[in-house]
Amino acid sequence: MEKILKLNSTEEAIALYGSLDENLRYAEKEYRVHIAARNFRLKITGDKSNVEKALRFFQARLSEIRGGFSGQSLRASLLPTAHADVSGHPPKSVYESAISFFHRGKMIRPISKNQEKYLEAIRDRDIVFSIGPAGTGKTYLAVAAGIDLLKKKIVSRIILTRPAVEAGESLGFLPGSLHEKVDPYLRPLYDALYDMMEGEEVSKLLERGLIEIAPIAYMRGRTLNDCFLIVDEGQNCTHAQIKMLLTRLGASSKAVVTGDITQIDLPVGKKSGLVEVQTVLADIKGVRFCYLDDTDVVRHPLVQEIIKAYEKYERKIPNKHSS
């Protein structure tokens, strides 16, 4: 049996095929079909039932892609393609989510219900906390949402900040200017930007001040109007830093604070502001806490197993590995 799926543009083809044609390779292996892509036409051949399953998979993704192009209230979101379920359909959070958009030749979308709820919170609330283990897309999602808001002129700038705290090791004296000293701590934020935007575009936005990346110390005394503030590595912020950052927000601004409270690098005796704020702001309307877990991990498949193993180990000795 043979089925043809027609596409409308290069952008659709790039989004549908995935990075390095990963979606095509996945569908061939998953549904045991042969796929040929040429001139905006996707030809699927194989046994009838397998071809129909593969066609449904691509039709669902294409519908989502075209829906993203039509303009959602906040086309923010995240990450690579999720696997289909046993019926041959993509997971519900992939093809029914209204929150997805197209960035740098790929569709960025939530791949789990928790990630989808996180994006909905960013859309609907002015202050959002995202707490979960490494690799769950906390920062990546927030950066994607910020870029979308900036491009739509809903905010006039993005400010990304994180504490300059070393992860369990001392780097000693760092030579160079102040910018050169703190830049290594901010590198993960640059990585997220360059993954979603061309380098030249990022450079221009940084030069014009439409995107600002700075350590938390630079935030004191400022009033942040009409901006999207992202605070990364929030678990390494102190009580005073979290309070200072949240009280910087001005008119027409949003803030997202992300962190992993299982990886706190503060000195012994200092309590994490991100742990504390869950109690302090628990009853304030307009503030939303979103929790991600190992099922939301989008890095190497082994990361999920590593997180589970550490959680099991640390439950046995809770005081030794907590701050």
Solvent accessible surface area in square Angstrom, and as a share of the most:
residue,aa,sasa,rsa
1,M,92,0.41
2,E,95,0.43
3,K,73,0.31
4,I,61,0.31
5,L,19,0.10
6,K,133,0.56
7,L,12,0.06
8,N,112,0.58
9,S,33,0.21
10,T,70,0.41
11,E,84,0.38
12,E,6,0.03
13,A,10,0.07
14,I,75,0.38
15,A,2,0.01
16,L,0,0.00
17,Y,30,0.11
18,G,14,0.13
19,S,65,0.42
20,L,154,0.77
21,D,63,0.33
22,E,60,0.27
23,N,1,0.01
24,L,18,0.09
25,R,135,0.49
26,Y,37,0.14
27,A,0,0.00
28,E,56,0.25
29,K,174,0.74
30,E,76,0.34
31,Y,9,0.04
32,R,175,0.64
33,V,15,0.08
34,H,111,0.50
35,I,16,0.08
36,A,38,0.29
37,A,44,0.34
38,R,187,0.68
39,N,116,0.60
40,F,87,0.36
41,R,107,0.39
42,L,0,0.00
43,K,74,0.31
44,I,0,0.00
45,T,33,0.19
46,G,27,0.26
47,D,98,0.51
48,K,128,0.54
49,S,66,0.42
50,N,16,0.08
51,V,0,0.00
52,E,59,0.26
53,K,69,0.29
54,A,0,0.00
55,L,24,0.12
56,R,88,0.32
57,F,0,0.00
58,F,0,0.00
59,Q,84,0.37
60,A,18,0.14
61,R,6,0.02
62,L,6,0.03
63,S,75,0.48
64,E,15,0.07
65,I,0,0.00
66,R,89,0.33
67,G,26,0.25
68,G,1,0.01
69,F,79,0.33
70,S,89,0.58
71,G,42,0.40
72,Q,58,0.26
73,S,83,0.54
74,L,5,0.02
75,R,54,0.20
76,A,0,0.00
77,S,0,0.00
78,L,0,0.00
79,L,22,0.11
80,P,66,0.41
81,T,31,0.18
82,A,13,0.10
83,H,127,0.57
84,A,14,0.11
85,D,67,0.35
86,V,156,0.90
87,S,53,0.34
88,G,2,0.02
89,H,60,0.27
90,P,1,0.01
91,P,39,0.24
92,K,132,0.56
93,S,11,0.07
94,V,1,0.01
95,Y,72,0.27
96,E,98,0.44
97,S,4,0.03
98,A,57,0.44
99,I,4,0.02
100,S,1,0.01
101,F,4,0.02
102,F,47,0.20
103,H,6,0.03
104,R,121,0.44
105,G,21,0.20
106,K,58,0.24
107,M,13,0.06
108,I,1,0.01
109,R,2,0.01
110,P,0,0.00
111,I,37,0.19
112,S,18,0.12
113,K,107,0.45
114,N,43,0.22
115,Q,0,0.00
116,E,13,0.06
117,K,91,0.39
118,Y,0,0.00
119,L,0,0.00
120,E,57,0.26
121,A,1,0.00
122,I,1,0.01
123,R,82,0.30
124,D,89,0.46
125,R,83,0.30
126,D,82,0.43
127,I,31,0.15
128,V,1,0.01
129,F,0,0.00
130,S,0,0.00
131,I,6,0.03
132,G,7,0.06
133,P,16,0.10
134,A,30,0.23
135,G,7,0.06
136,T,0,0.00
137,G,9,0.09
138,K,21,0.09
139,T,26,0.15
140,Y,39,0.15
141,L,0,0.00
142,A,0,0.00
143,V,1,0.00
144,A,0,0.00
145,A,0,0.00
146,G,0,0.00
147,I,1,0.00
148,D,7,0.04
149,L,5,0.03
150,L,20,0.10
151,K,105,0.44
152,K,65,0.28
153,K,176,0.74
154,I,87,0.44
155,V,8,0.04
156,S,52,0.34
157,R,57,0.21
158,I,1,0.01
159,I,0,0.00
160,L,0,0.00
161,T,0,0.00
162,R,30,0.11
163,P,6,0.04
164,A,50,0.39
165,V,44,0.25
166,E,52,0.23
167,A,77,0.59
168,G,76,0.73
169,E,113,0.51
170,S,98,0.63
171,L,80,0.40
172,G,52,0.50
173,F,172,0.72
174,L,51,0.25
175,P,97,0.61
176,G,46,0.44
177,S,61,0.39
178,L,104,0.52
179,H,111,0.50
180,E,101,0.45
181,K,60,0.25
182,V,20,0.12
183,D,27,0.14
184,P,71,0.45
185,Y,38,0.14
186,L,3,0.01
187,R,101,0.37
188,P,61,0.38
189,L,0,0.00
190,Y,22,0.08
191,D,79,0.41
192,A,10,0.08
193,L,0,0.00
194,Y,76,0.29
195,D,55,0.28
196,M,2,0.01
197,M,3,0.01
198,E,93,0.42
199,G,31,0.30
200,E,120,0.54
201,E,64,0.29
202,V,0,0.00
203,S,45,0.29
204,K,111,0.47
205,L,21,0.10
206,L,51,0.25
207,E,144,0.65
208,R,170,0.62
209,G,38,0.37
210,L,45,0.23
211,I,1,0.01
212,E,46,0.21
213,I,20,0.10
214,A,4,0.03
215,P,10,0.06
216,I,2,0.01
217,A,82,0.64
218,Y,96,0.37
219,M,0,0.00
220,R,154,0.56
221,G,66,0.63
222,R,64,0.23
223,T,92,0.53
224,L,0,0.00
225,N,71,0.37
226,D,51,0.26
227,C,0,0.00
228,F,0,0.00
229,L,1,0.00
230,I,0,0.00
231,V,1,0.00
232,D,9,0.05
233,E,50,0.23
234,G,0,0.00
235,Q,5,0.02
236,N,5,0.02
237,C,0,0.00
238,T,27,0.15
239,H,99,0.44
240,A,56,0.44
241,Q,48,0.21
242,I,8,0.04
243,K,128,0.54
244,M,13,0.06
245,L,1,0.01
246,L,26,0.13
247,T,85,0.49
248,R,53,0.19
249,L,41,0.20
250,G,23,0.22
251,A,71,0.55
252,S,89,0.57
253,S,10,0.06
254,K,33,0.14
255,A,1,0.01
256,V,2,0.01
257,V,1,0.01
258,T,0,0.00
259,G,2,0.02
260,D,11,0.05
261,I,62,0.31
262,T,76,0.44
263,Q,101,0.45
264,I,27,0.14
265,D,46,0.24
266,L,17,0.08
267,P,82,0.51
268,V,161,0.92
269,G,81,0.78
270,K,106,0.45
271,K,119,0.50
272,S,1,0.00
273,G,1,0.01
274,L,0,0.00
275,V,48,0.28
276,E,47,0.21
277,V,7,0.04
278,Q,40,0.18
279,T,112,0.65
280,V,94,0.54
281,L,26,0.13
282,A,65,0.50
283,D,139,0.72
284,I,90,0.46
285,K,195,0.83
286,G,34,0.32
287,V,19,0.11
288,R,76,0.28
289,F,38,0.16
290,C,8,0.05
291,Y,114,0.43
292,L,11,0.05
293,D,60,0.31
294,D,20,0.10
295,T,93,0.54
296,D,2,0.01
297,V,13,0.07
298,V,30,0.17
299,R,151,0.55
300,H,114,0.51
301,P,104,0.66
302,L,107,0.53
303,V,31,0.18
304,Q,52,0.23
305,E,95,0.43
306,I,90,0.45
307,I,20,0.10
308,K,91,0.39
309,A,60,0.46
310,Y,128,0.49
311,E,63,0.28
312,K,123,0.52
313,Y,110,0.42
314,E,44,0.20
315,R,169,0.62
316,K,148,0.63
317,I,57,0.29
318,P,80,0.50
319,N,134,0.69
320,K,153,0.65
321,H,83,0.37
322,S,74,0.48
323,S,66,0.43
